[in-house]
């Protein structure tokens, strides 16, 4: 018991001494290294500062790194200082006492970039356990940017006391990275490498690639060292490059270039001959080579390396690359871990591509579902469908001008966009479409003209610049599953909205009187009329419903796409393709068509990511071929409607 009490008193005394210790004596002991530091001399001063245990060390290192330390010329004492004109506001490093003095009696410490990096490395040891979470986070980020061997021990020691769960996990991850590269023993490094086999982050892959970095070894008959791969001349390395390696290693004579051959022949012309050959006959490569060989045989010039000599020299040597890491057990573990990581990354990329395709398919579905009603059910080719999408987006923009709460404005904009475009669709059907039923060419031309008129009207009202349709704050950012898999919250919201619309349309068509009447008129207008259904009214309501849905789609699309007078043109072609490919007059067909086109476009973009226009071109060609083999679409209609 007495012994434990004595140890406790000694520990308290040590802590109290560290807390009370002044930093200025340590600084004076290394005044020259601190005042005029260099990378080679400052390390000793930094080690002594850290070893002093003085609580002022962290603040001093920060100010020194930021050029906030001044030295008094008279006695060499260091202060924290801020220059204001010709005056310095000084603060004592140990006592925090404040004072002012003329700036001309002090010298500012200005460490260069290399020294500041060394200071930052030393400072990280203090910041890793700082009570301020932001400072601890900053220290961890600093380690991640410039990992070094001497950061491993303080980073590992700070893990147990870390209270923030996310930062603790990040510290553990960085500890594995540093251990893989700078571990004390091969076993420690291999254990760290093995633990990273499931880490798909870019940093983990960078660590593995650094461990597996290679260099070209000197050619030899038998490879030595930690061989990464053997290079086969003609396959992995060109014969010329292989021979160049032999020349660089003094294992073969250098080839004589054609210019040197010509110069050597010109310098050895004797009585109009070179090597016994008249100069008039030196007009071919073979003749010049023969003359040069004669000079070489006489010892006048270096011997000529022939293609046969080059082949023989290459055949007798092994060309290979070796790992920079000499321990084969470490590189084997790194290769196995990297293979595992790349397999996981490939699977994650597949999931990410699938999510992107689903997101794009939901956008196409929203854009096309209204057209599926007007075109698929009514048989009306409405080229102004994209402009109804545009009208919906502008409705959302106008609502946000008056309702600054973005969440509330979107809630108001969705039904209002439906009402506006529903009314516009009814007016269009009453004034134009009703007179052109069963006349597809005239309908196409008329609606195309209406689309141009609506675009110009939007330009006159809103101008040609894109207008913002701002999403609520809770839709900002993305759902990040891993470094590879992520999807924005706006796209998730559009996907959910697409599912809601799918359920709503199915409910309207299958469970309501309006849906029953629409299906009846679609299948047999004459029989429906004889049953008391007014086909003219149903056509008007159907066209208005399709137009209203396009308006709601416009609000959703406008949350992430540009809102301009021409935005509808970006979706009209895909909308028609979606309806035709999926199957005319079928909601499930529209869903299938949107899924096919969305996945197809994303798949083509994955093979050719730098050219989206080419991807869309290939997609259109595929769809043309698809329609040739399945003209009724994926989900073909059945019964009398299909015969029509």
VOGU-3710 file (C-alpha; in Angstrom, 3 decimals, decimal comma):
1> xxxxxxxxxx> 0,000/0,000/0,000  2,819/2,385/0,923  4,638/1,542/-2,296  1,522/2,328/-4,405  1,072/5,649/-2,573  4,715/6,538/-3,201  4,374/5,759/-6,905  1,250/7,924/-7,093  3,041/10,867/-5,426  5,977/10,511/-7,818
11> xxxxxxxxxx> 3,629/10,481/-10,802  1,832/13,610/-9,538  5,192/15,290/-9,056  6,286/14,452/-12,581  3,038/15,770/-14,053  3,238/18,919/-11,970  6,824/19,501/-13,100  5,818/19,079/-16,768  2,937/21,472/-16,347  5,031/24,084/-14,608
21> xxxxxxxxxx> 8,025/23,813/-16,914  8,890/26,898/-18,950  9,494/26,493/-22,655  11,808/29,501/-23,120  14,950/27,718/-21,759  14,459/24,886/-24,241  14,037/27,400/-27,051  17,200/29,236/-26,019  19,131/25,975/-26,021  18,249/25,644/-29,707
31> xxxxxxxxxx> 18,035/29,326/-30,585  20,100/29,043/-33,766  18,195/26,032/-35,105  14,852/27,743/-34,410  15,800/31,199/-35,696  17,422/29,901/-38,886  16,073/26,362/-39,304  16,898/23,862/-42,009  15,555/20,367/-42,630  18,812/18,808/-41,465
41> xxxxxxxxxx> 19,211/20,803/-38,231  15,671/21,413/-37,002  14,898/17,781/-36,140  17,008/17,868/-32,958  15,223/21,009/-31,761  11,816/19,499/-32,492  12,679/16,289/-30,639  13,735/18,252/-27,553  10,624/20,438/-27,699  8,360/17,370/-27,821
51> xxxxxxxxxx> 10,368/15,607/-25,099  10,116/18,634/-22,775  6,451/17,905/-22,138  5,716/21,606/-21,669  2,050/22,430/-22,346  3,087/25,447/-24,403  4,750/23,282/-27,077  1,603/22,778/-29,140  0,817/26,508/-29,284  4,445/27,343/-30,081
61> xxxxxxxxxx> 4,622/24,855/-32,939  1,386/26,205/-34,429  2,561/29,811/-34,281  6,023/28,889/-35,550  4,519/27,039/-38,498  2,296/30,051/-39,301  5,226/32,502/-39,027  3,779/34,014/-35,860  6,938/33,799/-33,712  9,353/36,748/-33,303
71> xxxxxxxxxx> 12,812/36,915/-31,712  14,074/39,960/-29,839  17,366/41,015/-31,387  18,831/42,291/-28,108  18,742/39,054/-26,089  17,333/36,390/-28,466  14,118/35,823/-26,446  11,189/34,409/-28,468  7,651/35,845/-28,384  4,338/35,302/-30,076
81> xxxxxxxxxx> 3,764/38,427/-32,139  1,332/40,139/-34,490  2,617/43,033/-36,572  0,476/46,166/-36,894  2,270/48,837/-38,871  5,555/49,581/-37,101  4,400/48,046/-33,815  4,340/44,474/-32,567  1,661/43,110/-30,232  3,693/40,598/-28,210
91> xxxxxxxxxx> 2,668/37,752/-25,931  5,074/35,913/-23,646  5,345/32,224/-24,587  5,332/30,988/-20,967  3,339/33,553/-18,975  0,978/34,821/-21,694  1,805/38,376/-20,581  0,946/40,888/-23,299  3,035/43,869/-24,350  3,889/46,051/-27,326
101> xxxxxxxxxx> 7,219/47,051/-28,828  8,637/48,634/-31,995  8,925/46,078/-34,793  12,441/47,179/-35,766  13,911/45,536/-32,669  12,592/42,044/-33,543  13,104/39,448/-36,280  10,238/37,312/-37,602  10,833/33,575/-37,867  10,005/32,425/-41,399
111> xxxxxxxxxx> 10,584/28,674/-41,771  10,580/27,384/-45,340  8,148/24,832/-46,710  10,282/21,803/-45,819  10,737/22,951/-42,234  7,026/23,733/-41,896  6,226/20,170/-42,934  8,533/18,843/-40,199  6,890/21,179/-37,689  3,477/19,945/-38,815
121> xxxxxxxxxx> 4,562/16,344/-38,267  5,636/17,140/-34,711  2,484/19,162/-34,089  0,257/16,266/-35,109  1,338/14,335/-32,008  -0,266/16,990/-29,796  -3,343/17,562/-31,935  -4,300/13,883/-32,033  -5,363/14,057/-28,381  -6,536/17,666/-28,319
131> xxxxxxxxxx> -9,877/18,188/-26,496  -11,216/19,995/-29,576  -12,722/17,510/-32,048  -12,007/19,806/-35,007  -8,305/19,923/-34,146  -8,153/16,139/-33,814  -9,888/15,816/-37,170  -7,410/18,257/-38,689  -4,500/16,217/-37,347  -5,893/13,015/-38,820
141> xxxxxxxxxx> -6,429/14,724/-42,169  -2,849/15,972/-42,059  -1,583/12,428/-41,537  -3,724/11,180/-44,408  -2,258/13,803/-46,744  1,381/13,158/-45,812  1,813/9,779/-44,097  5,201/9,258/-42,444  6,720/6,512/-40,331  7,073/8,588/-37,169
151> xxxxxxxxxx> 3,329/9,313/-37,126  2,411/5,679/-36,533  3,180/5,496/-32,812  1,294/8,660/-31,712  -1,625/7,790/-33,967  -1,906/4,302/-32,520  -1,611/5,642/-28,969  -4,461/8,096/-29,520  -7,018/5,487/-30,610  -8,050/4,163/-27,195
161> xxxxxxxxxx> -8,855/7,606/-25,777  -10,787/8,779/-28,851  -14,417/9,501/-27,940  -15,838/10,242/-31,392  -16,853/6,954/-33,066  -16,375/8,122/-36,660  -12,980/9,671/-35,949  -11,912/6,580/-34,036  -12,753/4,387/-37,023  -10,778/6,754/-39,242
171> xxxxxxxxxx> -7,795/6,562/-36,896  -7,913/2,762/-36,974  -8,038/2,841/-40,779  -5,066/5,211/-41,002  -3,157/3,097/-38,462  -3,590/0,115/-40,781  -2,366/2,185/-43,734  0,736/3,340/-41,843  1,387/-0,116/-40,377  1,233/-1,653/-43,856
181> xxxxxxxxxx> 3,940/0,721/-45,060  5,995/1,460/-41,945  5,368/-1,395/-39,503  8,259/-2,421/-37,252  8,289/-6,058/-38,385  7,243/-7,959/-41,471  4,585/-9,736/-39,414  3,068/-6,399/-38,364  3,000/-5,177/-41,951  1,478/-8,400/-43,261
191> xxxxxxxxxx> -1,218/-8,325/-40,561  -2,098/-4,744/-41,490  -2,126/-5,577/-45,198  -4,371/-8,584/-44,625  -6,826/-6,495/-42,591  -7,186/-4,125/-45,559  -8,384/-6,820/-47,970  -12,004/-5,670/-47,578  -11,283/-1,923/-47,712  -12,400/-0,608/-51,109
201> xxxxxxxxxx> -11,304/2,987/-50,487  -8,983/4,736/-52,916  -6,490/5,218/-50,081  -6,296/1,465/-49,427  -5,681/0,775/-53,096  -3,021/3,502/-53,159  -1,231/1,885/-50,201  -1,280/-1,514/-51,893  -0,032/-0,081/-55,183  2,767/1,725/-53,356
211> xxxxxxxxxx> 3,874/-1,515/-51,715  3,678/-3,256/-55,116  5,610/-0,550/-56,967  8,262/-1,995/-59,287  11,416/-0,983/-61,110  13,220/-2,423/-64,082  16,093/-4,622/-62,964  19,427/-5,013/-64,714  19,133/-7,854/-67,268  20,898/-11,032/-66,215
221> xxxxxxxxxx> 21,004/-14,724/-66,985  19,263/-15,564/-63,713  16,783/-13,127/-62,091  17,542/-12,061/-58,526  15,689/-10,142/-55,855  11,941/-9,965/-55,298  10,873/-10,563/-58,906  7,571/-8,963/-59,904  7,383/-10,328/-63,441  9,586/-11,558/-66,265
231> xxxxxxxxxx> 9,404/-9,509/-69,469  9,261/-11,386/-72,759  10,928/-9,441/-75,614  8,456/-8,862/-78,403  5,458/-9,187/-76,048  6,022/-7,310/-72,800  8,936/-5,239/-74,081  10,091/-4,366/-77,581  13,401/-5,883/-78,823  14,873/-2,399/-79,215
241> xxxxxxxxxx> 13,981/-1,459/-75,644  15,405/-4,761/-74,374  18,686/-4,204/-76,187  18,785/-0,618/-74,866  18,696/-2,076/-71,338  21,701/-4,239/-72,174  23,595/-1,241/-73,519  22,742/0,838/-70,433  24,098/-1,951/-68,211  27,320/-2,240/-70,291
251> xxxxxxxxxx> 26,317/-5,758/-71,263  26,306/-5,083/-75,006  27,895/-2,590/-77,392  25,829/0,397/-78,422  24,248/0,355/-81,853  25,752/2,701/-84,381  23,064/5,028/-85,710  22,799/5,678/-89,497  24,048/9,245/-89,070  27,207/7,999/-87,318
261> xxxxxxxxxx> 27,789/5,484/-90,130  27,591/8,241/-92,722  29,928/10,477/-90,712  32,450/7,633/-90,260  32,427/6,849/-93,993  32,857/10,511/-94,891  35,796/10,820/-92,499  37,628/7,795/-93,999  37,520/8,492/-97,733  40,921/7,612/-99,267
271> xxxxxxxxxx> 41,486/8,149/-102,993  37,753/8,099/-103,698  37,230/4,834/-101,830  35,960/3,825/-98,384  36,816/0,346/-97,170  37,781/-0,556/-100,718  34,415/0,515/-102,181  34,203/3,497/-104,526  32,206/6,352/-103,040  29,994/6,409/-106,155
281> xxxxxxxxxx> 28,622/3,015/-105,143  27,725/4,032/-101,568  24,155/4,919/-102,507  22,455/2,017/-100,675  22,265/0,947/-97,031  23,797/-2,442/-97,872  26,814/-0,853/-99,597  27,359/1,563/-96,724  27,117/-1,295/-94,230  29,708/-3,306/-96,213
291> xxxxxxxxxx> 32,087/-0,351/-96,318  31,617/0,311/-92,614  32,238/-3,385/-91,807  35,553/-3,192/-93,696  36,572/-0,177/-91,632  35,534/-1,985/-88,446  37,585/-5,051/-89,405  40,591/-2,782/-89,782  39,944/-1,322/-86,323  39,267/2,138/-87,671
301> xxxxxxxxxx> 35,698/2,415/-86,321  33,638/0,572/-83,663  32,069/-2,675/-84,882  28,570/-2,514/-86,348  25,881/-4,252/-84,323  23,736/-6,272/-86,696  20,179/-7,436/-86,191  21,556/-10,935/-85,645  23,929/-9,676/-82,956  21,048/-7,910/-81,240
311> xxxxxxxxxx> 18,892/-11,058/-81,277  21,727/-13,190/-79,896  22,412/-10,707/-77,106  18,737/-10,560/-76,116  18,311/-14,339/-76,265  20,976/-14,906/-73,650  19,474/-12,556/-71,044  16,395/-12,411/-68,832  14,546/-9,110/-68,621  12,414/-8,593/-65,552
321> xxxxxxxxxx> 11,001/-6,171/-63,016  11,522/-6,355/-59,266  9,437/-4,945/-56,440  10,833/-1,966/-54,571  9,827/-3,895/-51,443  12,498/-6,591/-50,937  10,381/-8,925/-48,753  8,436/-11,313/-50,978  6,076/-12,283/-48,137  4,934/-8,662/-47,871
331> xxxxxxxxxx> 4,411/-8,254/-51,613  2,563/-11,592/-51,806  0,221/-10,412/-49,052  -0,227/-7,049/-50,781  -0,981/-8,725/-54,124  -3,573/-11,007/-52,512  -5,139/-8,062/-50,669  -5,209/-5,917/-53,814  -6,834/-8,725/-55,813  -9,496/-9,031/-53,115
341> xxxxxxxxxx> -10,016/-5,264/-53,078  -10,324/-5,076/-56,875  -12,881/-7,883/-56,851  -14,930/-6,014/-54,261  -14,526/-2,763/-56,179  -15,788/-4,440/-59,356  -18,840/-5,728/-57,479  -19,401/-2,289/-55,937  -19,102/-0,634/-59,345  -21,752/-3,022/-60,644
351> xxxxxxxxxx> -24,064/-2,039/-57,791  -23,319/1,651/-58,362  -24,006/1,290/-62,088  -27,266/-0,499/-61,287  -28,349/2,317/-58,971  -27,501/4,892/-61,646  -29,473/2,910/-64,206  -32,473/2,645/-61,857  -32,286/6,381/-61,245  -32,183/7,145/-64,970
361> xxxxxxxxxx> -34,991/4,665/-65,624  -37,170/6,370/-62,992  -36,565/9,735/-64,683  -37,512/8,334/-68,083  -40,552/6,663/-66,548  -41,745/9,931/-65,018  -41,194/11,739/-68,312  -42,964/9,034/-70,334  -45,874/7,971/-68,145  -48,000/10,922/-69,252
371> xxxxxxxxxx> -47,151/10,189/-72,879  -48,058/6,549/-72,312  -51,604/7,739/-71,631  -51,956/10,281/-74,439  -50,059/8,287/-77,054  -50,346/4,735/-75,803  -54,018/4,868/-74,814  -55,404/7,527/-77,152  -53,066/7,010/-80,100  -52,273/10,758/-80,259
381> xxxxxxxxxx> -48,726/11,678/-81,291  -48,169/14,658/-79,015  -44,872/16,340/-79,922  -45,611/19,028/-77,321  -45,376/16,536/-74,448  -41,890/17,794/-73,564  -43,247/21,329/-73,261  -45,747/20,165/-70,643  -42,719/18,902/-68,674  -41,162/22,333/-69,162
391> xxxxxxxxxx> -44,360/24,055/-67,968  -44,335/21,970/-64,809  -40,707/22,883/-64,077  -41,393/26,597/-64,571  -44,441/26,311/-62,306  -42,154/25,037/-59,561  -39,771/27,928/-60,201  -42,567/30,523/-59,961  -43,861/28,980/-56,728  -40,388/29,277/-55,175
401> xxxxxxxxxx> -40,358/32,981/-56,024  -43,289/33,467/-53,648  -42,661/30,652/-51,140  -39,033/30,769/-49,935  -39,410/27,597/-47,866  -38,169/25,050/-50,390  -39,892/22,074/-48,773  -43,242/23,852/-48,652  -42,774/25,247/-52,153  -42,247/21,758/-53,594
411> xxxxxxxxxx> -45,336/20,479/-51,772  -47,345/23,338/-53,298  -45,695/23,081/-56,716  -46,523/19,418/-57,342  -50,358/19,709/-57,308  -50,216/23,196/-58,846  -48,086/21,938/-61,749  -50,609/19,155/-62,275  -53,465/21,653/-62,320  -51,719/24,038/-64,728
421> xxxxxxxxxx> -50,650/21,386/-67,229  -53,960/19,512/-66,869  -55,797/22,691/-67,852  -53,350/23,326/-70,697  -53,839/19,765/-71,912  -57,625/20,076/-71,835  -57,481/23,356/-73,771  -55,136/21,807/-76,328  -57,371/18,771/-76,739  -60,520/20,859/-77,119
431> xxxxxxxxxx> -59,031/23,314/-79,597  -56,756/21,096/-81,690  -56,527/17,395/-80,891  -60,260/16,592/-81,022  -60,332/17,622/-84,686  -57,388/15,417/-85,650  -58,222/11,991/-84,179  -57,182/9,117/-86,475  -55,049/11,533/-88,521  -51,575/10,877/-87,104
441> xxxxxxxxxx> -49,552/12,934/-89,588  -51,667/16,061/-89,102  -51,573/15,546/-85,317  -47,796/15,259/-85,358  -47,372/18,465/-87,370  -49,911/20,394/-85,295  -48,421/19,401/-81,940  -44,916/20,092/-83,236  -46,005/23,620/-84,080  -47,570/23,977/-80,628
451> xxxxxxxxxx> -44,310/22,845/-79,019  -42,361/25,546/-80,868  -44,942/28,160/-79,860  -44,783/27,090/-76,203  -40,977/27,221/-76,227  -41,033/30,753/-77,630  -43,664/31,801/-75,112  -41,468/30,513/-72,274  -38,482/32,415/-73,685  -40,528/35,617/-73,822
461> xxxxxxxxxx> -41,657/35,211/-70,203  -38,598/33,742/-68,476  -35,753/34,541/-70,866  -33,187/32,190/-72,333  -31,084/31,669/-69,203  -31,579/28,606/-67,029  -33,707/29,209/-63,944  -33,027/27,557/-60,578  -35,451/25,094/-59,077  -33,873/24,545/-55,685
471> xxxxxxxxxx> -34,361/21,318/-53,812  -34,977/21,312/-50,025  -31,968/21,079/-47,769  -32,857/17,520/-46,758  -32,335/16,471/-50,380  -28,819/17,910/-50,524  -25,874/15,564/-50,733  -25,857/11,869/-51,453  -26,331/8,538/-49,750  -22,742/7,285/-49,532
481> xxxxxxxxxx> -22,556/3,548/-48,993  -18,846/3,274/-49,769  -16,153/5,058/-51,728  -17,607/3,451/-54,857  -21,358/3,271/-54,200  -23,273/6,509/-53,750  -26,432/8,082/-55,102  -27,819/11,577/-54,602  -30,873/12,048/-52,400  -32,651/13,891/-55,219
491> xxxxxxxxxx> -32,420/10,828/-57,441  -33,669/8,655/-54,608  -36,622/11,023/-54,211  -37,353/10,845/-57,953  -37,187/7,051/-57,798  -39,679/7,025/-54,907  -41,894/9,483/-56,785  -41,807/7,221/-59,833  -42,962/4,274/-57,713  -45,768/6,394/-56,247
501> xxxxxxxxxx> -46,886/7,402/-59,729  -46,803/3,826/-60,899  -49,099/2,841/-58,037  -51,342/5,891/-58,596  -51,756/5,286/-62,345  -52,464/1,615/-61,800  -55,043/2,506/-59,147  -56,738/5,080/-61,410  -56,860/2,738/-64,406  -57,796/-0,416/-62,502
511> xxxxxxxxxx> -59,861/0,747/-59,502  -61,716/3,922/-60,494  -64,676/4,650/-62,748  -62,534/6,957/-64,877  -60,008/4,188/-65,409  -62,734/1,721/-66,341  -64,186/4,160/-68,859  -60,741/4,936/-70,303  -60,056/1,246/-70,844  -63,471/0,755/-72,370
521> xxxxxxxxxx> -63,039/3,637/-74,821  -59,525/2,444/-75,671  -60,658/-1,091/-76,501  -63,912/-0,281/-78,337  -65,183/3,326/-78,525  -68,449/2,342/-80,236  -69,378/-0,268/-77,664  -68,400/2,114/-74,859  -70,670/4,803/-76,296  -73,543/2,339/-76,498
531> xxxxxxxxxx> -73,047/1,632/-72,781  -73,588/5,299/-71,904  -69,936/6,413/-71,832  -69,137/9,687/-73,538  -65,921/8,975/-75,573  -65,412/12,665/-76,290  -65,350/13,523/-72,571  -63,114/10,546/-71,771  -60,617/11,565/-74,450  -60,516/15,076/-73,008
541> xxxxxxxxxx> -59,976/13,822/-69,449  -57,376/11,282/-70,570  -55,366/13,868/-72,461  -55,588/16,258/-69,509  -54,486/13,501/-67,121  -51,449/12,670/-69,254  -50,529/16,338/-69,533  -50,940/16,871/-65,772  -48,647/13,957/-65,002  -46,070/15,471/-67,366
551> xxxxxxxxxx> -46,261/18,685/-65,318  -45,519/16,841/-62,080  -42,631/15,068/-63,816  -41,336/18,511/-64,805  -41,130/19,597/-61,159  -39,238/16,436/-60,227  -36,854/16,634/-63,189  -36,270/20,348/-62,630  -34,866/19,664/-59,161  -31,644/18,313/-60,667
561> xxxxxxxxxx> -31,732/19,334/-64,352  -31,568/22,803/-65,845  -34,921/24,586/-66,179  -35,010/26,238/-69,596  -37,515/26,753/-72,376  -35,877/23,882/-74,285  -35,660/21,313/-71,496  -38,618/19,383/-72,885  -36,702/18,604/-76,061  -34,181/16,673/-73,970
571> xxxxxxxxxx> -36,841/14,161/-72,954  -39,344/13,933/-75,815  -37,294/11,433/-77,861  -36,576/9,215/-74,841  -40,232/9,404/-73,827  -41,447/8,164/-77,213  -38,808/5,431/-77,253  -39,843/4,361/-73,760  -43,494/4,044/-74,732  -42,838/2,300/-78,049
581> xxxxxxxxxx> -40,232/-0,129/-76,725  -42,229/-0,949/-73,622  -45,477/-1,574/-75,470  -48,051/0,978/-76,568  -50,990/1,442/-74,220  -49,563/-0,432/-71,239  -48,317/1,097/-67,982  -46,211/-1,967/-67,180  -44,785/-1,726/-70,661  -43,775/1,879/-70,005
591> xxxxxxxxxx> -41,985/0,753/-66,845  -40,248/-2,029/-68,752  -39,273/0,331/-71,560  -37,879/2,924/-69,148  -35,872/0,214/-67,386  -34,493/-1,160/-70,654  -33,483/2,261/-71,982  -32,054/3,416/-68,635  -29,932/0,298/-68,150  -28,931/0,245/-71,805
601> xxxxxxxxxx> -27,784/3,876/-71,799  -25,805/3,506/-68,576  -24,240/0,287/-69,834  -23,116/1,921/-73,075  -21,808/4,960/-71,179  -19,793/2,621/-68,965  -18,033/1,183/-72,027  -17,564/4,662/-73,526  -17,712/7,164/-70,635  -16,066/10,040/-72,493
611> xxxxxxxxxx> -18,700/10,315/-75,232  -22,319/10,432/-74,078  -23,512/11,448/-77,548  -22,095/8,244/-78,981  -23,799/6,298/-76,195  -27,181/7,791/-77,107  -26,541/7,053/-80,795  -25,765/3,405/-80,080  -28,844/3,229/-77,885  -31,094/4,513/-80,692
621> xxxxxxxxxx> -29,592/2,010/-83,142  -30,207/-0,823/-80,691  -33,791/0,242/-80,172  -34,381/0,381/-83,931  -33,119/-3,192/-84,236  -35,185/-4,221/-81,212  -38,378/-2,874/-82,761  -37,632/-4,754/-85,971  -37,740/-8,048/-84,068  -40,464/-7,086/-81,573
631> xxxxxxxxxx> -42,614/-4,360/-83,130  -45,282/-4,509/-80,392  -42,799/-3,841/-77,616  -41,798/-5,728/-74,496  -45,335/-5,966/-73,093  -47,620/-6,306/-76,111  -51,319/-5,564/-75,909  -53,797/-8,408/-76,114  -57,298/-8,631/-77,437  -59,102/-6,211/-79,756
641> xxxx> -56,902/-3,236/-78,850  -53,876/-5,122/-80,062  -55,538/-5,786/-83,402  -56,162/-2,085/-83,852
//
